[in-house]
């Protein structure tokens, strides 16, 4: 069964949000340092990786924090076996495709969708 594998937190003030989560929950939050993504665009939105601690059975331990673009809310990414099948089905069930499937080098295929209630979420098929 598909599970949430990653989350992103948009923030109006990235430094304030980093301070909040680091001090409240002890999360490690550091600017992204990966050669697999477009670092220029990541810097523009002040993208940071979140490490939540040691993973335990049934939990995730990573996410992202970045400068809010518009009226975004927290977005969860669900790991799926067949992203094409999920994207093809979403509109038939009353949802929407917000961002069509695209490849993130070294990560995998990602699409951003919207449910019938207007909530955004991502689906992700890891690079094999």
N, C-alpha and C positions, 0 to 999 in steps of 0.2 A: 504494500500500500504506500503511495507517495507520502513523503514526510517533509516538513519544513527543514530546509538545509542551510538557509542564510537569511539575514534580515538587514534592512537599511533604515537608518534614522535620519530624516532631514532636520536641519536646525537653522533657525534664523541667525543664531550666533554660535558658530562652531566651537570657539574656545569656551564659552559659557557651558555648552552642552557637554563638552569633554570633561570639564571640571566637575559638573554635576554627576555624571555616570562613574567617573573615576572615584570620586569621594563617597558616593552612595553605595556603589556595588563592587568597587575595587577592580573594574574592568581596565585592561590595558588598551589604550587608544593612541595610535601612532599614525603619522602620515603614510600613505601607501608608498611602498618601495618595491614595485614589481615591474620588470621589463616587458610583461605580456600585455599591458594596457597602455593606452595613450596617456602618458604622464602629463602632457600639457593640459589636456582637458580635465584630468584628475586634480591638478593643481588649481585650476580655475574654480572648481567647485569645492576646494579644500577637502578632498576625500581622505578619510582616515579609516584604517582597518581596526576593528574591535576584536580583541581576544578575551573571551569570557573566563578562561581558566581551563583546567583539565576536563576533557570530555568524559561524560559518564553515560552509561547505557540509556538510550532514549532521549538524549539532549543534543543540542548543537552548541558549538563553542566559538562561533565567528559571525561577524557582521560588519557593517560599514556605517560611518557617520559622515555627513557631508552638508554643504551649504544648500539650504532649501531653494528649490526652483519653483516658484508659484505656490500653489496651495497643497503641496504633497503632504502625505502622512506616512507613518511607519509602513514599510512594505516588506512582506515576507516572501521568500522564494521557495517554492516547492520543487523538490527533485522528482523528476518523472523519467520513466524509461523511454517514452516516445513522444517528444515535444510536438511533432507534426500532428499526431493523433489528438492531443489535447487542444492545440490551437484550432484544428479543424472543427472541433466539437463545441467550443466556447460560445459562438454566436447562435448555434442551434438551441442552446440552453438559455438564451436570453442575456448572455454576457457580451463583452466587447473586446476587441483586440486594440490595445492602446499603443503598443509598440510591436510590430511584427518581429518574427524570429530573426535573430542576428547572432553572429559568432563573436565571442570574446576569446582572443587567442590565449591558449593555455588553460582556459576555464571550461569552455563548452558553449552550447547553444542556449540562448536566453530569449524569452518573450515576456512582455508585460501585458497583463490582461485586466479586465474589470469584471466583477461579479454583478449579479442582478440588482444589488443594493448600492452600487457605485463605489465599492471598495476595490482598490488596486492591489494586485499581487503579481508576482513573477513565477514563471515556470522555467526550469533549468534542467538540461540534460548534460551531465559532465562530459568532458572530452575523454574519449576512450583511447 
